[in-house]
């Protein structure tokens, strides 16, 4: 019996497969570390490693080889599995877009019928088509459906089919069909159709219904569906196999017919929205995680001088934390163990400021405006991390260097890096310098961008040539490519390219607005951190995207030619 590699010992950066062209593990997707995102040849894939305690290896390989023949535009591509005496894993394409779980967060009381049709039409057609050829997805839930340009895409098709038993650790238990709980569980077309109907109904009325999950708990009417249609939908959603639909396309055809009827819409009271299971968490940024002062005067007001405090107390002078901070160099460019240099960082003093849509010109996710205290100073990188800096890290750690799109490397900001790539770079930087580096908090980023201003950009409310690189900002790179860092004027804090060039990853989880946001400098996390935050706009974006307060969400796995990052260096106690 083969002793395959213990998946619990897999680690980030590890090479698996063959020596000539291995897969490099990027980050795990499952708690048991059996599913990973990995890079090979500049592309990202999802690897699912065989576990001998969950099923038979021959079954694992047989199903993986069969699904490699599956080809449908609404199903992510599967590839032949890898098999050796050490490694056994299946391979399938990494899907972009947004998981249905996070997408439904925009519709706590249910999405409109048009949105529902846009998501589920392609899924219904794909499932009906492949079911005719004997393919079963097997684990449809809110994480196995992604929304790409408004359309649903199925991921991980059939990757659970080899398991002896599917549990709550394998998929969302609210979607598990009753037959999976039997002594000898079976997967069938009816199983897929049951899970499809639960997804569909949850999208129509809101995810909160799933906590109860019983058809009898659904409202008596649906405002966009006639009574006959709604009754039929509820009937199809019942758990008994005899109630399940035989054709998912027929389900969608019935729903679509309601777009063209003029029947009176019933007035109903929508189900109360359930707070998403993401009770906000905050991590104090700790010593050195503050935001800069607007001016030296602000810092003086927050911290009395050492001589003043000593005179008042009549005691022996004591060196205060502020005095220590003032004594630090204004700029650092620390040595790396391997002989290189860390990014240049500028010292930013403590302060308080108003964060958010101060000018009433932004989106809802920039509100409410709130005052934030940054009690301790920190160092903020003068420029976005460059290809020269990131390529040194990639070479040292055996990672694949990201493509530069033919625009050049060296002093241009690194692009095509995910949030995880950026985090890995900061961890390496900390190890190389002995200091603590990380991504900025949203608070640190916005304060550093504003540089004491209350306007849309640090230099005013309108873009002008020489200050930003964006689509129609007046530079030679607008809408064409990135610019070498520092090509435009720096703000009063000595920081370059905060409004454009590349949008920048920050540390925090994305939240839909600032309700409950921290009022002191902290990393704002949540129990279910489906998205991270990008700030600052880019060469590709219109000017408004580069405002100091603009923020938007992206999945941390994604990469783009207009996304990069910069770093913060913490100040030691």
FENZIMO-V520563 format. One record per pair of residues at least 6 apart in sequence whose ideal C-beta (glycine too) atoms are under 7 Angstrom apart, sorted by sequence separation. I is the first residue (numbers start at 1). J is the second residue. D is the distance in Angstrom with one decimal. If there is no record, write none. Layout:
# FENZIMO-V520563
I,J,D / I,J,D
This chain:
# FENZIMO-V520563
16,22,6.1 / 17,23,5.0 / 29,35,4.3 / 160,166,5.7 / 179,185,6.2 / 221,227,6.7 / 245,251,5.2 / 293,299,4.3 / 335,341,6.5 / 336,342,6.1 / 394,400,6.9 / 430,436,5.4 / 455,461,4.9 / 457,463,6.5 / 469,475,4.8 / 472,478,6.0 / 477,483,4.2 / 490,496,4.8 / 518,524,5.6 / 544,550,6.8 / 15,22,3.8 / 16,23,5.2 / 28,35,6.7 / 29,36,6.4 / 37,44,5.8 / 38,45,5.6 / 50,57,5.8 / 82,89,5.4 / 145,152,5.3 / 146,153,4.8 / 163,170,6.7 / 179,186,5.8 / 202,209,5.8 / 236,243,6.4 / 310,317,4.6 / 394,401,4.6 / 430,437,4.9 / 451,458,4.6 / 463,470,6.9 / 471,478,5.7 / 491,498,6.3 / 517,524,6.3 / 28,36,5.3 / 29,37,6.2 / 70,78,6.0 / 81,89,6.4 / 201,209,6.8 / 202,210,5.3 / 209,217,6.6 / 222,230,4.6 / 235,243,5.8 / 236,244,6.4 / 333,341,5.3 / 334,342,4.4 / 404,412,6.9 / 429,437,4.3 / 450,458,6.1 / 459,467,5.3 / 469,477,5.0 / 470,478,6.4 / 471,479,4.3 / 475,483,6.4 / 488,496,6.6 / 537,545,4.0 / 15,24,5.6 / 16,25,6.5 / 27,36,7.0 / 37,46,5.9 / 38,47,5.0 / 81,90,4.6 / 82,91,6.7 / 145,154,6.3 / 146,155,5.8 / 209,218,6.6 / 221,230,6.5 / 236,245,4.6 / 333,342,6.4 / 357,366,3.8 / 449,458,6.5 / 465,474,3.2 / 469,478,6.5 / 488,497,6.4 / 537,546,2.7 / 26,36,6.9 / 27,37,5.6 / 50,60,4.9 / 68,78,5.0 / 81,91,6.5 / 127,137,6.9 / 144,154,6.5 / 160,170,5.9 / 166,176,6.5 / 356,366,5.0 / 357,367,5.4 / 391,401,5.4 / 405,415,6.9 / 463,473,4.8 / 464,474,6.4 / 465,475,6.7 / 486,496,4.6 / 536,546,6.0 / 13,24,6.5 / 14,25,4.8 / 25,36,5.0 / 26,37,4.5 / 35,46,6.7 / 36,47,5.0 / 67,78,4.3 / 68,79,5.5 / 144,155,5.4 / 306,317,6.1 / 333,344,4.7 / 356,367,5.8 / 358,369,5.8 / 404,415,6.9 / 426,437,4.7 / 457,468,7.0 / 463,474,6.9 / 485,496,6.2 / 13,25,6.5 / 26,38,5.7 / 68,80,4.7 / 79,91,4.2 / 144,156,5.4 / 179,191,6.4 / 356,368,6.5 / 357,369,6.2 / 402,414,6.4 / 426,438,5.0 / 485,497,6.1 / 12,25,5.9 / 25,38,5.1 / 26,39,5.7 / 35,48,5.1 / 79,92,6.5 / 205,218,6.4 / 306,319,6.9 / 331,344,6.2 / 332,345,5.1 / 356,369,3.9 / 402,415,6.6 / 403,416,5.5 / 426,439,6.1 / 475,488,7.0 / 511,524,6.7 / 537,550,6.6 / 11,25,6.9 / 12,26,6.9 / 24,38,6.0 / 34,48,6.5 / 78,92,4.4 / 166,180,5.3 / 177,191,4.6 / 205,219,6.7 / 306,320,5.5 / 331,345,6.9 / 355,369,6.9 / 356,370,6.2 / 402,416,4.0 / 469,483,4.7 / 10,25,6.1 / 12,27,6.1 / 23,38,4.0 / 24,39,4.8 / 34,49,4.8 / 65,80,5.9 / 77,92,6.4 / 236,251,6.5 / 331,346,5.6 / 354,369,5.6 / 355,370,5.9 / 402,417,5.5 / 508,523,5.8 / 509,524,6.3 / 511,526,7.0 / 23,39,7.0 / 65,81,6.4 / 76,92,5.7 / 77,93,4.3 / 218,234,5.7 / 330,346,7.0 / 331,347,6.9 / 423,439,6.7 / 507,523,4.9 / 508,524,4.5 / 509,525,5.0 / 535,551,5.7 / 23,40,4.8 / 29,46,6.8 / 34,51,5.6 / 64,81,3.8 / 76,93,4.6 / 137,154,6.3 / 177,194,4.8 / 303,320,6.8 / 306,323,5.0 / 330,347,5.0 / 354,371,5.5 / 355,372,4.9 / 387,404,6.2 / 422,439,6.0 / 509,526,4.8 / 26,44,6.9 / 177,195,6.6 / 204,222,6.5 / 391,409,6.6 / 469,487,7.0 / 483,501,5.6 / 533,551,5.5 / 534,552,5.5 / 21,40,6.5 / 76,95,4.7 / 166,185,6.9 / 215,234,5.2 / 303,322,3.6 / 328,347,6.0 / 352,371,6.1 / 353,372,6.2 / 469,488,6.3 / 482,501,5.9 / 21,41,6.7 / 61,81,5.6 / 137,157,5.3 / 138,158,5.9 / 165,185,6.0 / 175,195,4.9 / 352,372,6.8 / 468,488,6.1 / 482,502,6.0 / 509,529,3.9 / 533,553,6.7 / 534,554,5.3 / 137,158,6.3 / 139,160,4.4 / 352,373,5.0 / 388,409,6.9 / 467,488,5.4 / 510,531,3.9 / 23,45,6.8 / 61,83,6.0 / 123,145,6.7 / 136,158,6.5 / 138,160,4.8 / 215,237,5.3 / 232,254,6.4 / 352,374,7.0 / 387,409,3.6 / 388,410,5.2 / 466,488,6.1 / 467,489,5.3 / 509,531,6.9 / 510,532,6.1 / 531,553,4.0 / 532,554,6.3 / 540,562,4.3 / 10,33,5.3 / 135,158,6.6 / 138,161,5.0 / 175,198,5.4 / 215,238,5.4 / 351,374,5.5 / 387,410,6.0 / 388,411,6.7 / 466,489,5.7 / 509,532,6.5 / 510,533,5.1 / 531,554,6.3 / 539,562,6.1 / 23,47,6.2 / 350,374,5.4 / 386,410,6.9 / 390,414,4.0 / 531,555,5.9 / 532,556,4.7 / 538,562,3.6 / 7,32,6.8 / 8,33,5.6 / 136,161,6.5 / 229,254,5.7 / 350,375,5.7 / 386,411,5.5 / 387,412,5.8 / 508,533,5.2 / 7,33,5.2 / 10,36,6.7 / 64,90,4.0 / 161,187,6.1 / 229,255,6.9 / 350,376,5.7 / 386,412,6.5 / 7,34,4.7 / 139,166,6.4 / 350,377,5.3 / 386,413,6.1 / 387,414,5.0 / 473,500,6.0 / 505,532,6.2 / 506,533,4.9 / 60,88,6.8 / 119,147,6.0 / 126,154,6.2 / 349,377,5.0 / 385,413,6.7 / 386,414,6.2 / 122,151,5.1 / 123,152,4.3 / 143,172,6.8 / 229,258,5.6 / 348,377,5.8 / 384,413,3.8 / 385,414,5.4 / 505,534,6.2 / 506,535,5.8 / 534,563,6.4 / 122,152,5.5 / 141,171,4.9 / 142,172,6.0 / 347,377,6.4 / 348,378,5.6 / 470,500,4.0 / 504,534,6.6 / 57,88,6.2 / 123,154,6.1 / 139,170,6.6 / 141,172,3.9 / 348,379,6.9 / 397,428,6.2 / 468,499,4.4 / 469,500,4.3 / 503,534,4.4 / 504,535,5.5 / 118,150,4.7 / 119,151,6.7 / 120,152,5.9 / 139,171,4.3 / 201,233,6.7 / 226,258,6.1 / 347,379,5.7 / 348,380,5.2 / 393,425,5.2 / 468,500,4.1 / 469,501,4.6 / 503,535,6.7 / 504,536,5.0 / 118,151,6.1 / 119,152,4.2 / 225,258,5.1 / 346,379,6.6 / 458,491,4.4 / 503,536,5.3 / 141,175,4.3 / 224,258,6.3 / 345,379,3.7 / 346,380,5.7 / 503,537,5.9 / 140,175,6.3 / 226,261,6.1 / 345,380,6.2 / 390,425,6.2 / 393,428,5.1 / 503,538,4.6 / 174,210,4.5 / 201,237,5.1 / 345,381,5.1 / 346,382,5.2 / 500,536,7.0 / 502,538,5.0 / 226,263,4.6 / 344,381,6.7 / 345,382,6.8 / 499,536,6.5 / 500,537,5.1 / 501,538,6.5 / 50,88,3.9 / 343,381,4.6 / 344,382,4.7 / 498,536,5.8 / 499,537,6.2 / 500,538,6.1 / 501,539,6.0 / 49,88,6.9 / 50,89,6.5 / 174,213,5.7 / 197,236,5.3 / 198,237,6.5 / 344,383,6.9 / 500,539,6.4 / 49,89,4.6 / 197,237,4.4 / 343,383,6.8 / 385,425,6.8 / 451,491,4.1 / 452,492,6.4 / 458,498,6.9 / 48,89,6.0 / 101,142,3.8 / 224,265,7.0 / 451,492,4.7 / 7,49,4.7 / 47,89,4.6 / 48,90,4.7 / 100,142,4.8 / 101,143,5.7 / 223,265,5.0 / 343,385,5.8 / 451,493,4.7 / 457,499,5.0 / 99,142,6.7 / 223,266,6.2 / 510,553,4.0 / 7,51,6.2 / 47,91,5.9 / 99,143,5.5 / 103,147,4.7 / 100,145,4.1 / 194,239,6.8 / 221,266,3.6 / 223,268,6.0 / 448,493,6.3 / 4,50,6.4 / 45,91,5.4 / 46,92,5.3 / 100,146,7.0 / 343,389,5.8 / 500,546,4.7 / 45,92,6.9 / 99,146,5.7 / 100,147,6.1 / 221,268,4.7 / 332,379,5.9 / 448,495,5.6 / 499,546,4.1 / 4,52,6.5 / 45,93,6.5 / 46,94,5.4 / 74,122,4.2 / 98,146,6.5 / 197,245,6.9 / 302,350,5.9 / 45,94,5.9 / 74,123,6.2 / 97,146,4.2 / 98,147,5.1 / 138,187,4.8 / 219,268,5.3 / 449,498,4.1 / 44,94,4.5 / 97,147,5.3 / 194,244,5.4 / 299,349,4.5 / 448,498,6.7 / 75,126,5.6 / 95,146,4.7 / 97,148,3.5 / 136,187,4.8 / 190,241,4.9 / 193,244,4.8 / 299,350,6.4 / 74,126,4.0 / 96,148,6.1 / 136,188,6.6 / 140,192,6.2 / 193,245,5.5 / 196,248,5.8 / 219,271,6.5 / 325,377,5.1 / 340,392,5.2 / 136,189,6.7 / 138,191,7.0 / 298,351,5.2 / 72,126,5.0 / 141,195,6.9 / 145,199,6.6 / 190,244,5.1 / 136,191,6.9 / 137,192,5.2 / 140,195,3.6 / 193,248,6.3 / 97,153,6.4 / 136,192,5.9 / 140,196,6.0 / 292,348,3.2 / 293,349,3.8 / 483,539,6.9 / 37,94,6.1 / 72,129,6.7 / 291,348,6.8 / 292,349,5.3 / 293,350,5.9 / 294,351,5.7 / 482,539,5.5 / 72,130,6.3 / 95,153,5.7 / 131,189,4.7 / 293,351,3.7 / 338,396,6.1 / 481,539,6.2 / 505,563,6.9 / 140,199,6.2 / 292,351,5.8 / 294,353,6.9 / 480,539,7.0 / 503,562,6.0 / 70,130,6.5 / 95,155,4.8 / 290,350,4.6 / 291,351,5.8 / 380,440,6.7 / 479,539,6.7 / 502,562,5.7 / 503,563,5.2 / 504,564,6.0 / 505,565,4.3 / 131,192,6.9 / 178,239,5.3 / 445,506,5.2 / 478,539,6.7 / 479,540,6.5 / 502,563,6.0 / 504,565,5.1 / 209,271,6.5 / 291,353,6.7 / 477,539,5.5 / 502,564,3.6 / 504,566,5.7 / 208,271,6.1 / 211,274,6.3 / 92,156,6.7 / 380,444,6.5 / 442,506,5.3 / 17,82,5.4 / 70,135,5.9 / 127,192,5.9 / 206,271,5.9 / 208,273,6.2 / 441,506,6.5 / 205,271,6.2 / 208,274,3.2 / 378,444,6.4 / 439,505,5.9 / 440,506,5.2 / 441,507,5.3 / 442,508,4.8 / 206,273,6.5 / 415,482,6.3 / 439,506,5.5 / 440,507,6.5 / 441,508,6.1 / 470,537,5.5 / 380,448,4.8 / 439,507,4.3 / 470,538,6.7 / 90,159,6.3 / 127,196,6.5 / 374,443,6.6 / 413,482,5.5 / 438,507,6.2 / 470,539,6.3 / 471,540,6.3 / 17,87,6.0 / 412,482,5.1 / 469,539,5.1 / 471,541,6.1 / 472,542,6.9 / 473,543,6.0 / 16,87,5.5 / 372,443,5.3 / 470,541,5.5 / 471,542,5.3 / 472,543,6.5 / 412,484,5.5 / 413,485,5.6 / 470,542,6.8 / 374,447,6.5 / 411,484,4.5 / 412,485,7.0 / 470,543,5.3 / 407,481,4.3 / 411,485,5.9 / 407,482,5.9 / 470,546,5.3 / 76,153,6.5 / 444,521,6.6 / 74,152,6.8 / 76,154,6.9 / 443,521,4.9 / 468,546,6.1 / 74,153,5.6 / 75,154,4.8 / 76,155,4.8 / 78,157,6.5 / 74,154,6.2 / 120,200,5.7 / 441,521,6.1 / 463,543,4.5 / 5,86,5.4 / 291,372,6.9 / 441,522,6.8 / 4,86,6.5 / 5,87,6.1 / 75,157,5.3 / 441,523,5.4 / 442,524,6.8 / 2,85,5.7 / 291,374,3.0 / 422,505,4.9 / 4,88,5.6 / 119,203,6.7 / 290,374,3.6 / 290,375,5.4 / 290,376,4.0 / 419,505,4.8 / 70,157,6.4 / 116,203,5.3 / 289,376,6.6 / 290,377,5.2 / 342,429,5.8 / 415,502,6.1 / 449,536,6.8 / 116,204,5.9 / 288,376,5.8 / 290,378,5.6 / 355,443,6.5 / 413,501,6.0 / 287,376,5.5 / 288,377,6.8 / 289,378,5.9 / 413,502,4.7 / 67,157,6.1 / 288,378,4.8 / 445,535,5.1 / 457,547,6.5 / 458,548,6.8 / 67,158,4.6 / 342,433,5.5 / 355,446,5.5 / 442,533,5.8 / 456,547,4.6 / 457,548,6.6 / 111,203,5.3 / 456,548,6.7 / 110,203,7.0 / 442,535,7.0 / 110,204,5.2 / 338,432,6.6 / 353,447,5.5 / 63,158,6.0 / 110,205,4.6 / 337,432,5.0 / 361,456,6.5 / 110,206,4.7 / 336,432,4.2 / 358,454,5.3 / 109,206,4.9 / 336,433,6.4 / 353,450,6.7 / 359,456,5.7 / 63,161,4.9 / 108,206,5.4 / 450,548,4.9 / 63,162,5.1 / 104,203,6.3 / 107,206,6.8 / 334,433,4.6 / 386,485,5.9 / 449,548,4.4 / 108,208,7.0 / 348,448,6.3 / 334,435,6.4 / 384,485,5.5 / 60,162,4.3 / 359,461,6.9 / 383,485,3.9 / 446,548,5.9 / 59,162,4.6 / 104,207,5.0 / 383,486,5.7 / 446,549,6.5 / 55,162,4.6 / 55,163,5.2 / 54,163,5.3 / 55,164,5.0 / 442,551,6.8 / 54,164,6.2 / 48,159,5.3 / 113,224,4.4 / 112,224,6.9 / 382,494,6.0 / 382,495,5.8 / 383,496,5.3 / 384,497,5.8 / 419,532,4.6 / 382,496,6.0 / 383,497,6.6 / 380,495,6.3 / 384,501,6.4 / 384,502,5.8 / 128,247,6.0 / 128,248,5.3 / 384,504,6.5 / 127,248,5.5 / 128,249,5.1 / 124,248,3.7 / 125,249,6.1 / 444,568,5.9 / 124,249,5.3 / 439,565,6.3 / 440,566,6.9 / 124,251,6.5 / 124,252,4.7 / 439,567,6.7 / 440,568,4.7 / 438,567,7.0 / 439,568,6.9 / 437,567,5.1 / 438,568,5.8 / 121,252,5.3 / 437,568,6.9 / 120,252,6.2 / 437,569,5.3 / 435,569,5.8 / 436,570,4.3 / 117,252,6.7 / 420,556,5.7 / 419,556,3.5 / 420,557,6.9 / 117,255,6.3 / 418,556,6.0 / 429,567,6.7 / 116,255,6.9 / 117,256,5.9 / 418,557,5.5 / 418,558,6.2 / 418,559,5.1 / 426,567,5.6 / 113,255,6.6 / 417,559,5.9 / 416,559,4.6 / 422,565,4.1 / 370,514,5.8 / 416,560,6.9 / 113,258,6.4 / 348,493,6.5 / 375,520,6.5 / 416,561,6.0 / 113,259,6.3 / 367,513,5.9 / 368,514,5.6 / 373,519,6.4 / 375,521,7.0 / 415,561,5.1 / 417,563,7.0 / 346,493,6.2 / 365,512,5.8 / 367,514,6.3 / 370,517,6.2 / 372,519,5.8 / 373,520,4.7 / 374,521,4.6 / 415,562,6.9 / 417,564,6.6 / 346,494,4.7 / 365,513,5.3 / 371,519,6.7 / 372,520,6.8 / 415,563,6.5 / 417,565,6.9 / 346,495,6.2 / 364,513,6.0 / 370,519,6.4 / 372,521,6.9 / 415,564,5.6 / 414,564,5.4 / 413,564,4.3 / 289,441,6.6 / 291,443,5.6 / 291,444,5.5 / 292,447,5.7 / 285,441,5.8 / 291,447,3.7 / 292,448,6.3 / 405,561,5.1 / 295,452,6.6 / 294,452,3.8 / 356,514,5.8 / 109,270,4.3 / 109,271,6.7 / 109,273,5.8 / 108,273,3.7 / 105,276,6.0 / 385,564,6.5 / 384,564,4.9 / 385,565,5.8 / 384,565,6.9 / 385,566,5.8 / 384,566,5.0 / 385,567,6.5 / 366,549,4.7 / 383,566,6.9 / 362,547,6.6 / 366,551,6.5 / 381,566,4.2 / 365,551,6.1 / 381,567,4.9 / 362,549,5.4 / 362,550,6.3 / 380,568,5.7 / 379,568,6.6 / 378,568,5.5 / 379,569,3.9 / 358,549,6.9 / 357,549,5.3 / 378,570,6.1 / 379,571,6.8 / 356,549,5.6 / 378,571,5.7 / 377,571,5.6 / 376,571,6.6 / 292,493,6.1 / 343,567,5.9 / 345,569,4.7 / 291,521,5.7 / 290,521,5.2 / 289,521,5.0 / 280,516,5.4 / 282,518,4.9 / 285,521,4.7 / 285,522,5.6 / 332,569,6.6 / 284,522,5.3 / 285,523,6.2 / 283,522,6.0 / 282,522,4.3 / 283,523,4.2 / 282,523,6.8 / 282,524,5.7 / 283,525,6.2 / 282,525,6.8 / 328,571,6.9 / 280,524,6.8 / 281,525,4.3 / 281,526,6.2 / 280,526,5.5 / 281,527,6.9 / 325,571,6.6 / 278,526,3.9 / 279,527,5.7 / 278,527,4.7 / 277,527,5.9 / 278,528,4.4 / 277,528,6.1 / 276,528,7.0 / 289,570,6.5 / 288,570,3.4 / 287,570,6.9 / 288,571,3.4 / 286,570,6.9 / 287,571,6.3 / 288,572,6.9 / 287,572,7.0 / 287,573,4.7 / 42,400,5.8 / 39,400,5.1 / 42,403,6.2 / 24,398,6.7 / 24,399,6.3 / 24,400,6.5 / 13,397,5.7 / 13,398,6.3 / 13,399,6.9 / 27,420,4.9 / 26,420,6.1 / 12,424,6.9 / 102,530,3.8 / 101,530,6.4 / 102,531,6.1 / 99,530,6.2 / 98,555,6.5 / 96,558,5.8 / 94,557,6.8 / 37,557,6.1
